[in-house]
Amino acid sequence: MSDRKPYPSDLSDERWELIRPVIISWKGRHPSVSGHQGHYDMREIVNAILYQARTGCQWRYLPHDLPPHSAVCDPLGDRIGGAREHSR
């Protein structure tokens, strides 16, 4: 986990271990269109999504100690953590 103070919406270590294999597998099957690997931890990406879902804040108002909204989602809503879903 990061050095920041956790939010109540953050995943516990136990819950992260439950979903980690699924997230890592998904990320492996959905590489970034640009080939960029990203520099944000996937757990922090998930924590940002959970924070937004819990608080209802606008994506641009995510706290500064979470990954920026541009790393979490895009206006089309088809990118998570820098990977874009291909629809072909």
N, C-alpha and C positions, 0 to 999 in steps of 0.2 A: 504494500500500500504506500501511497505517497506520504510526504512529510507534512502535508496540510492537516488541519483539524477536520475530522470527518463531519459530514452533514448527516442528519437523521435518516435521509433517504439513501445513503451509501450502502453498497452491498457489504455484508459481513464476509469475513474470510471463508466461512462455511458455505454461504450462498454463492460466492464467486467460484469456489471449487466445483460446485454443482453445474454452473453454466459455462465455465471456462472452456471445456472441450468443444462445446457447441459453437461458441463464439470464434475460437481459433480455427475450427473446421470451416465455418462460414467464411471467415476472412481469407483462408487459403483458396477457396473456390471462387472468390470475388475479388480479384486483384484490382488495384487502381488502374484506371484507363491510362493515366500518364506514366504508370510504372512506379510511382512514388510509394514508398513503403509506409510513410507516415512516421511521426515521431511522438505521437501520443499513445500512452498505454491504453489498451482496449478496455481494461477495467475502469479507467477514468472516463472513457467515452460512455460506457454503460452508466456510470455514476452521474454523468451530466444529463443523460436521457432520463434517468430516474428522478433527478432533481427537478428538471423541467416538468415532468409528469406530475410530480407531487405538489409543486408550488404553483404551477400554471403560468410561470413567468414567460415572457417572450424569449425566443432563442437568443436574441442579441443581448438580453439582460442576464445571461448566465454569469455567475460570480467569476471573478478574474482568476481564481485559483483552480477552476475547472478548465478543460480544453475549450477553446473558442467555438462559437456556434458554427463557424465555417468548417471546423474539423469534425463536428458532430453530425450536422445535416446540411442540406442545401435547399434552396427555395422549391425545388421540385420534389423534395422529400425522398429521393431515391439513393441517397448516399449515407452511409454510416461509417465513421472512422476512416474516411478516405477511399472507400471502395464503392464503385458504381455498379448497380445491377444492369446487366445487359438484357435487352428485351428482343432478342432475335431468335 
